[in-house]
Amino acid sequence: MISTVLVANRGEIACRVFRTCRELGISTVAVYSDADADALHVREADAAVRLPGAAPSETYLRGDLVVKAALAAGADAVHPGYGFLSENAGFARAVTDAGLVWIGPPPEAIEAMASKTRAKELLGVEPLTDVTASDLPVLVKAAAGGGGRGMRIVRELSALPEELRAASAEAASAFGDGEVFVEPYVENGRHVEVQLLCDTHGTVWALGTRDCSLQRRHQKVIEEAPAPGLPAALEASLLDTAVRAAKAVGYVGAGTVEFLVKDGRAHFLEMNTRLQVEHPVTEEVYGVDLVALQLAVAEGRELPPEPPAPSGHAIEARLYAEDPAREWAPQTGVLHRFDVPREGRVRVDTGYVSGDTVGVHYDPMLAKVVVHAPTRAEAARKLAHALERARIHGPATNRELLVASLRHPDYLSLESLDTLGTGFYERNLTALTATPEGEEYAATAAALAEASTNRSRFGGSWRNVPSQDQTRTYGDHEIRYRPSRAGGYEVTAPEGIRVVSAAPDRVRLEVSGVVRDFDVARYGDTVHVGPYRLTLRPRFPDPADQREPGSLLAPMPGTVVRVADGLAVGDRVTAGQPLLWLEAMKMEHRVTAPASGTLTALHAAPGRQVEVGALLAVVQADLAQADVSTEAQEDQTA
């Protein structure tokens, strides 16, 4: 029997494994980097061992240090979680060679399936080797790992060498393995996968299907089980292929076989030899605990001949600290308040609580919010409602995007399932990131809460009521109001708003006969009003914030990982030309020239840590382009 488990991971998945271990009476050990010294998974573990450093290559990817930590803490088993070393056969061998129980598949199965290139060979699918123009578009993929890292779509043959290099660098950073390969890119297919669980006695469970088609940057955002609308014959074929793949390599433990489905055909993608991020939707539908079953299999116990019968529908939304409207830029900062309502079987798997800080070193996922309901429509409604009522004060998140996605007609309509596909966000992102309905009223509440705070600070009611409007601008909303002689406020813009009451933390407004309350919390210039996140715009811009035209600023905090070969001040550059690459939160972000012109400044160098807004480079646009740019700006402001 296993008595103590070390989780060779961090954040949400470490907390998830710890939860099951506590329920089973198993002690837990965490490992942590210096950046994670006060992380939730460290606080929740019974014991914790430091891995010196902050970068994954120094810490969570150091299998030798993790094994030493397990032995030092008295653990007798290691759970790899997902990502990092979870699909590393060498790490699995090191664990068992140290006399520890490996809670995962045999190293031989990992070698056969965790490498996507070898898995495709096993199933008779050959990767592309000599790519020609007729093969385009193609997809460059990391052979190891997952989560969208080390993946690039290539539509022009001339771009292939650079994309191979970029994907390899990102894969090496995320997984410690820079091997990449090329395969045909299936445009807008549905991402469907099969959950497997196998024991050491020959039993193989196929726990139905999941649909993970809603993705950004090849990383899943919304997942559900079962995959809706699949023809019975196609679903049976997917399940059969997954079971055959598992049996072919003597698979043991939890694993997932992934496919792209388009025009009624399934294209094999890969097998993930680990627990998936989205495993909770399968747990909810089948009423099982996959981590508990992983532990049982690792102890040598036999699974029942058949899995439990499925029931209902489950949907999971990944809540990220990121800005979808700014190319999904990761966000950092203090999570002042983090509260997701859990009534009605809403499940929240997270590695954060209120007061924690979202840093730059790791994935920006804050939580997975999961619901189960009798039908798909009911589950979507329930999840959207829970997210809408969540109070997340701190960095910008994708919460509004998730709510809008779950309510989008293309997502909800069974008739349009074939149009969902992995291109859903490419088609709908502009509409999904539009200004939320009612935001102007939230901005009004923010302005009145600030006025009420100032009134309280300066001694109650005002002796002299100014006749001039007071103005505050939050985002794109200019709010104008004035104190009334009755001691309240009158709003002059937007029109049609009556102020019922105003306090520093709560404002009540009446609009078109409907009264609504707005809870207000202020953190510097950022104001959270219910589900809305607003930024106060200064009346007089700080001259220090002014930058010369063509300035390239860091869109997020991170590390400069490389600069284009030979790039130097004085070089000619063309619009869209990659100049440098930033790595933030395990993703590589390319910074390109905004226009054709001359590079007049370069402040970036490999290894340099930069904060958001840091000046990286300056491109002086050609005169003709500069004139066009100026005219365009004037047209926009006219």
N, C-alpha and C positions, 0 to 999 in steps of 0.2 A: 504493500500500500504506500502511496505517495504521502509524505508528511509535510514537505516544504517545497514550494515552487518559486523559482526565480523567473521573472518575466524579463526577457531580453529585449525590452522595448520601453516606450514612454507614453505619456499622455492618455488619451481616451482608451486605447486598447489595453494598456496595462491596468487601468482602473476597472475595465470590464472583466478581465481575467481574475483580478483580485476579488471582485464581488462574488463570483462563483466559488472561488476557493474558500472564502469566509463561510458561505452557506454549507460547504462540505466539510468544514473543520480542518482545512489545510492552511498552514502558515504561509506567509508571502514575503518575498524579498524583491525590492526594486533596485535598479541601477539608475544612475543619473549623471548627467554632464554638469559642468559648473553652471551652465545657463539654466538648468532644471533643478538647482539645489532646493528651491522652495516650491516645486511643482506639486500638483495635487496627487499624482501617483506616488510620489515620495512620502507625502504625508499620510497616505492611506495604507502603505505597506507596513508589515510588522517589523521589517528591518530594511536598511538601504545601504548600498555600497557606491561610493563615488568613482566615476570614470573621469580622470583629469582631462580638462579641455572643454571646448564648446562645439566645435565642428563635428558632424557625424563621423568623419574619417578618423577622428581622434578618440571617439567615444563609442557610440552605439554600433559602429561597424568594426570595432576591435574585438573579434571573437575570443582572442586569447585573454583579454582583460575580463570579458564577461564570464568565461569559464572560471577564472581565478576568483571572481566575485562570488560565484555560486558555491565554490568550495569553501571560501572564507566564511560565508554566512551560514554554512551548514545545510544548504539546499540539497535535495536529492533528485530534483527534476527541473527542467528548463522548458518554459513555453516561449516560443519566439514571437508571438503576436503576428503582425503583418508588416511588410516593408523591412528595411534594414537587412538583417541576416536571416530572415524567415525562410528564404528559398536558397540558402547557401549550404550545399552538401558538405563542404569542408567544415563548416561550423557544426553541423549535425554530427559529423564524425568526431570532432573534438569533444563535444558534449558526452557522447557515449564512451569515448576512449578514457574520459576522466571518471568513469563509473557512475555517471548521472543518467537519469531517464530523459530521453528526448521526446517531447510531446509533439510529435509530428511524423511525417512519413519517413520511411527508410532513406538513407542517403542515396541509394541506387535509384529509387523512384524520383527523388529530387533531381538527380543528374539527367534522368530520362525525360522529365516533364517540365522542370522549373526553367530550363533553358528553352525558349520558344523555338529556336532553330532545331534542337534535337527532338522536341515534341512533334514538330511538323514532319521531320524525317520519319519518326515512328509511325505516324498516321498517313505517310505517303504524300505529304504536301511539301513541294519544293519551294524554297525562297528564290527570289529573283537574284541573279548574279550579274549578268551583263545587261544593264538597263538601257533601253533605247527609248526614243521619243514615242514610239508606239505603245510602250508600257505605261505611260503617264495617264493619270496621276498615280504616284506610288507613296507608300508610307514607310518611313524609316522608324525602326523600333528597337528598343533595348532588348537584348536577349534574356536578361534577368530582370526581376522586379516587375513593378506595375505602377498603378496610380497615375498614368499619363506621362510619367517622366521618361525622358529619352525618346520621345516620339515627335516626328516632324512629317507633315504632308509636303510633298514635292510635286509641283505642277510644271516646272521648267527644268530641263535637263541640266542647264548650266548651274543651277542652284544645288544640285545633288551633292557635290563634294563638300561644300560648306555645311550643309544640313547633316551629313554623316558625321562631320567633326563635332558639330554642336550637340547632336544627340549622344554621341559617345562621351563627351565631357560631362553632360548632365547625368548620364547613367552611371558613370564612374563615381561621381560625387554622391549620388543617392544610394547606390547599391554596392559600390566597391568593385564593379565589373563594367568595363567600357565596351563590351561586345555589342554590336548592333547588326541588324540585317534589314533587307528591303523586301517588301511584299506588295502586291497590288492593293490599291486603296479602293475599298468599296464605299462609294459615295452614298451618304445618308441611309445606311442600313440600320436595322434595329439590332441593338446589342442585347443578346439573350444568352443566359448562362444556366448551367445545371449544377446544383449543390450535391456533392457526394460525401458520404461518410462510410469508411471501410474499417473492419476490424482485422485482427490477426488470424481469424478462423475462416476466412473466405467469404464473409457476408459483406455485400455491397448495397448500401442504400442510395437511391437516387431521390433526393428530397425535392422533386419538382423543379420548376423553372423560376427565373427572375428576369425582369426586363430592366436594363440599366441604360436606356437610350439617351436620356437627357444628360448631356455631358458638356463640359467646357474644357478646352485644352486637353482633350482626350481623357479627362478625369470625370468620374461619375458625380452627378449632383443630386438626382432623384432616382431612387430605385424602388421596385415593387415586386411582390410575389402574390400569385403566380403571374408569369408573363401573359398579358391579356390578348385574347383574340387569335391565338395560334391555332391553325388547323390541327385536328387530332393526329393526323398522320405525321405531320412535321414535328409536333411535340414528342410523339413516340420515337421518331428517328433521333431527335436530339438526346433523349434519355438513353436510348440504346447505344449511341456513339460514346457518350460519357462513361457508361458502365464498361464498355469494351476497352476504352482507354485505361481505366483504372485497373482492370484485371490484367491487361497486357504488361503492366509494370509491377504487379504485386503491390498495389497501393494500400497504404494504411493511414487512417486518420481522416481529417477534413480536407477537402479539396474542391476546386471548381473548374469546370470545363466551359470555356467561353466561345460563342459563335457570333458572327454577323449574319443576320437574316435579311434577305432582299429578294423580292419577286418570287417568294415561295421557296427559295433555296437557302440552305445553311452553309456558311463558309467557316471552317474551323479557324479559331484565332489562337488559343493557347490553353494550357492547363495551369492553374495557380495552385501550387502545392502548399497551401496554407489556408488559414481562416481568412475570409474576405471582409472588407470593411462593412459590406452590406448584409452580413449574415443575420442581423436581427429580423429582417422581414421573413426569412425562412423560419426562424425560431417562432415568430408570432403565428404564422400560418399552421405550422405543424405542432405547436405546443411543446417544443423541446428546448433544452439548453445545450447548444453545440459545444460550448467549452466544457461542460460537465461530461459530455459524451467523449470529447477528446481525452480527457483525463481517464475515463473508464477504459477506453481503448488502450491507452498507454500503460495501464495497469494489467492489461491482458484479458480483460473481461470480454465476453461475447455479446454482440448486439442481438436483439430479437430478429427473427427471420425477415420481418417486414417493418417498415417505419410506421408511425401513427398516421391516421388519415388526415389530410389537410382540411382546413376550415376557414372560410372567409378570405379576406384580402388585406394585405399589409403594404404600407408605403413608408419609405424612409427619405428624409430630406437632410442633406449635409449642410449644416450652418457654418459658413466660412467668414473669417474676418478678411473681407476683400470688397473691392468696389467694381461691380460688373460693368458700370458705365464708363470706367477708365481702364478698359482692357483687362478686367479682372485683377487689378493691381492689389497685391496683399497689403493688409493694414496691420499696424502694430499699436501698442499702447495699453493703458490700464483698463481692465474690464471692471468699471465701477459698480455696475449692477448686472447680474446675469440670472434671470428668473424666467423659466419656461413653465407655464402651468401644466400640471400632470394629471388633472382630473380626467376620468373616462379612459383609463388605460393608455395615456400618452407616456411613452418611454423616452427617456433622455439619457443617452450614453455620452459622457463628456469627460474631459480632463481639466476642466476649469470651473471655478466658482467665483462669486463676486469678490473683487479685490485682487485677483490674479492679473498678471501682465502677459500680454501676447507679444512674444519676442520675434526676432528676425531669423532664428536658426532653423526652425522646423515648419512643417506644414501648418497653414493657417486655419485648419478645421477646428472650430470651437466645440461642436457637438453634432451628434446624429439624433434627430427627433423622429420617432417612429410611432405609428398608430396602426391599430387593427380594427377592422369593422366587417360586418357581414358582406358588404359589397364594395367594389372599387370606388364608386361615386361617393359612398358614405365615408370611406377612408380618406379620400381627397378633401372632402369638405371638413372633416374633423381635423386633419393635419393643418390645413390652411388657417383654420380658426385658432388652433393652438399657437401657431407661429405668429399670427397677427396680435395675439394677446401677450406675447412674450415681451419682457422689458430687458433690453440689451443696451446698456449705457457704456459707451467707450468707443472703440474703433468702429468704422463703418463695416457693415456686414451685407450679406446677400439675402437677408431676410425678406425684403420686399419682393425681390425677384422670385424667391421660392413661393411666396403667397400667390403672386400673379401667375406663375407657371401652373400651379395646382388648380387655378380657376380658369385657365386658358381653354377656349373651346376645342382647340386641336388636341389638347391633352385629355379632355374629358370625354370627347365623342368617340364611341367605339367605331363609328364609320370611318374615322380619320386615323386609325391606328397605323396604317401603312405610311402615313405622311409624318408620323412622329420622327423617328430616326435620330441619328446622332447629329443631324444638322438643324435640330429644333431651335437652338439658340442663335445660330447664324441667321436664320430666317426671321426670328421674332424678337431679337435682343432690344432693338430700338423701342418697340412698343412695350416690352416688359420692363424697361428701365425709365419709362416716361415718368414725369412728376406724379406722385401718388395723388389720388383724388382726396380732397379735403386738406391738403398740405397748407393752403393759405390760411385756414382757420387755426391750424396748429401754430403757424408763424405769428398769428394775431395773439394767441394765448401766450406765446413766449415773450412777446413785446410787453404785454400787460403784466405778466409775472415779474419781469424786470422792473417795470415802473412801480409795481407794488412793493418790491424789495427796496427800491430807492426811497419811496415814500416812508416806509417803516424806519429806514436807516436815518432819515432826516427829520423824524419827529411827528409822524401822523399826518393829519389833513393839511392841505396847502392853504395858506392865508390868501395868497394871490393866485387866482387861476389864470394861467396864460391863455391868451386868445389864439396863439399860434399852435398849429399841430406839432406834436412831437413825432419824429420819424425814426423807425428802425427797419433795417433790411436784413432778412434772413434768407439766404440763398437767392432765389429770384423774386422773392416776395417783399415788396415795400409796404410796410404797415404804418399808417398814420392814425394818431389818436390824440385826444386831449382830456385832461381831468375835467370832470363835471363839478358844478357847484354843489351837487348833492353828495359829493365825496367819492363818486365812482369814476367811470371813464366812458367817453364816447368815441367810437371808432368811426373814422371818416373814410378809410380805405383799408381793406376792401369794403364795398358797400353791403348793406343788408345784415349787419351784425349788431346785435344788442348785447351789451355786457351785463350779465346777471350778477356776477361777483368776481373779484380778482384778489388772489393772495399770492405770496411768493412761490408756493409750490402747487397751487391748484387754481384754475380759472374755469368759470362756467360761462358759456356763450349760448345765445339763442340765434339760430339761423333758420329763416323761413318757418318759424313757429316750433322748431325742434330744439330742445335744450340738451347740450352735451357738456360733460366735464372733461377737462384736460389736465392730467398730472404733468407737472413741469419739473425737470431737474437740470441744473446748469453746471457745466464743468468748463470754466474759462469761456471761450467764445463758442463752444459747442453746447447745444441745448437739446435735450431729449424731451419730446412732448408726446406722451403715449408711445405709439410705435414709430413716430417720426423722429428723424435725426436732422437737426438744422444747424447751420453755422452762421453766426452773426458777422455780417460784412462791415468793416470799418467805414465810417463816414469819410475819413481822410486817409488814403493809402499811405503806408509807411514808405518814404523814399528809399529806404534800405532794401525794400522788397522789389524795387524796379530792376529789371534785367535788360541788357541790350538785346536787340532783335537777334534771333538765331541761337539763343542760349538753350542748351540742352540740360535739363535738370533731372536729378534722380527721381523717378516716379515712386520710389519706395526705399526704405532703408535696406542696405545689403552690402555685398562685397563685389568689387570689380574683379571678375575672373579672367578676363582677357580683353585685349585691345586688338583691333584689326591689324594684320601683319604689315609692318612698315609704316603705319599711320603716323604722321608728324605734322606739326603746325606748318601752314603754308601749302599743304596738299590740296588739290582739287578733289571735291567729292560730288556725288550726284544724289539727287533726291531719292530717299529710301535705301541708300547704301548703308549696310551695317558698319557701325564705327566701334562699338564696344558692347560687352556683355556683362550684365549684373546677375548675381545669384542671390536670391532672397527666398526664404522659406522653401528650400529644396527645389525651386524652379529657376530656370535660366531665362532671363529677360533681355531681349536684344534692343539696343538703342541705335536708332538710325538717323541719318541726316534729314532734317526737315525740308531742305531745298537743295538745289544744285548751287555750288558756290565754293568758297575757300574756307578751310579750317583755320580759324584765327587764334584758337586757344584750345588746349587739351590738358585738363586737370586730373584725368583718370589714369591710374596705373594698376596693373594686376596686384591683387592682394589688398588694395585700399578699401577700408570700410567707409561707407558714405551714409549720411542721413537723408531722409526724404527732403527734396528741394535743393540738395547740394549741386553746385555748378560742375558739370562734367566736361563740357566742351562748348565751343561757340562756332557756328557756321555762318559766315557772312554771305548772304545770298547774292547771286548775280543781280545786277541792277534791274534788268527787265523783270526778273522774278520778284524782286523786292517791290517794284511798282505794282505788279499784279496782286501781291499779297496785301499791300496797303489798300488798294482799291477794294479788295474783298472784305477787309476789315471795316472799311468805311461803309460798304453796302450793308454789312451786318448790323452796324450801329445806327444807321439812318432811320 
